[in-house]
């Protein structure tokens, strides 16, 4: 079974008529001044491309939680795609007027989850996809909604939220000597201002 399925994701998106090269091989100036297609095929080094892949907005969900709604935007495939370890982390924290963090929600990760399956007939082990919570390609599914529970009444507090792109989980990053906080890319973030009363 494929560990990466970007071509099929692209075919199911509203960008299916746009070749991969249209986004990943932009026209650049050559040494002679003539335009040509870049062969860098860069993604991680192009933070603007990562940030253009999705949009997000957040609203209060009662007094103790927020809901972050994430939609596909500029990527012509699921987000993230490619390597099976890539993921999005959605996180939030409630802060008081002095900027002191009062509470943090447990982060939610949007990614593919794999597991090993043993065939009973011959004992062969194969890796299979158990779940896929990534952002679906544009035109291929609704926005992904994530609820973050802060555990305290946040009506008088600001809530800061972030959607971050990560190449791997924290344990794997540590095993490779990668500093996750410096390696990740912030896709979008925002602040929900304090309120006195929630609308019913």
KAQUIRA-V666902 format. One record per backbone hydrogen bond with DSSP energy under -0.5 kcal/mol. CO is the residue of the C=O (numbers start at 1). NH is the residue of the N-H. If there is no record, write none. Layout:
CO/NH + CO/NH
//
This chain:
5/9 + 6/10 + 7/11 + 8/12 + 9/12 + 10/13 + 13/16 + 15/18 + 17/19 + 19/22 + 19/23 + 20/23 + 20/24 + 21/25 + 24/41 + 26/38 + 28/36 + 30/33 + 34/30 + 36/28 + 43/46 + 45/47 + 46/50 + 47/51 + 48/52 + 50/53 + 51/54 + 52/74 + 53/73 + 53/75 + 55/71 + 57/69 + 59/67 + 63/154 + 64/150 + 64/151 + 65/61 + 66/148 + 67/59 + 67/69 + 68/70 + 68/146 + 69/57 + 70/144 + 71/55 + 75/138 + 79/135 + 83/86 + 87/166 + 88/110 + 89/91 + 89/164 + 90/108 + 91/162 + 92/105 + 93/160 + 94/102 + 94/103 + 95/158 + 96/99 + 100/96 + 100/102 + 103/94 + 108/90 + 109/111 + 110/88 + 111/133 + 113/130 + 113/131 + 115/128 + 117/119 + 117/126 + 119/122 + 119/123 + 124/119 + 126/117 + 128/115 + 131/113 + 134/136 + 135/79 + 137/140 + 138/14 + 143/145 + 144/70 + 146/68 + 147/149 + 148/66 + 148/150 + 149/106 + 152/154 + 154/157 + 155/195 + 158/95 + 158/160 + 159/192 + 160/93 + 161/190 + 162/91 + 162/164 + 163/187 + 163/188 + 164/89 + 165/185 + 166/87 + 169/173 + 170/174 + 171/175 + 172/176 + 173/178 + 174/177 + 178/180 + 179/182 + 179/183 + 180/184 + 185/165 + 185/187 + 188/163 + 190/161 + 191/193 + 192/159
//
